[in-house]
Amino acid sequence: MADDFEFGDAHEEIEGAPPVLSSEEMRERRLTETTTINRYLYLQTQQFEHMLLDAPDLEAVLETLLVTMPRHFGLRSSELWLYDPEGVLAGLVPGGQRYGEHLQLHPDSFEMQELYDLEPDVELIEATDSRMFEVLKSEQGIDYALLLPLTDAGRMIGSLHVGLAEAIIAEGEAEQDLIAHLAEIISVCFKSAIVRQQVSQLTLLDPLTQISNLRGFEKDISREIARARRADKPVSVLVMEIDEYDDLHEQYGERRGHFVVKKVAERISSDLRATDMMARLSRARLAVLIPGSGEVLAQDIAERMRGDIDDFAMDDGRGAVLQVTVSVGLVTWEPQQYPAVDMPHLAKQMETVAVKALNTAQSRGGNQVALSRLSTLLT
């Protein structure tokens, strides 16, 4: 039976199938077939994709989507909804509250799915569309909204909404395909950034207090200084240390010393605003970043923290009550007073000046706040 099989039968053409093209015909087809597309939109999208791909972490991806994207494309604003059923993203996004309504974490994906058909796709909707009452509600002067679904393996992980005053994005098939491709790139970059953030967080957190460590603080201060420069707003740094911690450690031991550090960190954290950040720089030294805070407000915050610790009696659970005090050093950077170009150098200088102020407070007996100022024009 096997001898009756003819290999030529395997090449019988399937009825209705397109004709097989030779390699030369395929080459000619690739060279001659073209697609007409809005050149400006194409170039802007290409540049924006490079920005996304170059974003080093989750914070940079969010900044690119919510701050850079509207400026780059000449849009009114952008808004990002993210599916966060377990609250994982809430713990990964540093200072996410600063974006206000422009960044929303949803424990249920129902609201996002309701914006799209069964198979979510990019859509341009008008002011008369009922969905306009759900998206970009905090914005004015928006007559159109472009909805970009963010998906992973067919599952919705988010929805990006950009507001337009007019339908400046062409609705041709090529343009729609380009925007859909951009949505795919955003989804991939966002998912990748989350994975990197989760890995990075393991190296940026202090295991005792679960706040940032020195490496995390250096990253936070560099980011906040850059943001303060763009917004032309001040930023303050507090560096504080538990007074006479070495004596406490020697008298009560390492376990009790760790207990005190953890409780002090928890107490100070309870005084922070949602946009403030805290770090443990060394075994008894903590730092607090206060974005948007000038010198007067920062002094008030520092005094409140110092007073809270002074009044704080810690029950160690073994019948003993421990009470400590902290010394605080403060420095503020005002972009208008001290223009800076070398931002990493400025971050280091602020940390150094704050530590200098801390040393002054300790030399005066501790349990007080000392202020030190940037004394030279930074370049």
Order of alpha helices (4+ residues) and beta strands (2+ residues): alpha-alpha-alpha-alpha-beta-alpha-beta-alpha-beta-beta-beta-alpha-alpha-beta-alpha-alpha-beta-beta-alpha-beta-beta-beta-alpha-beta
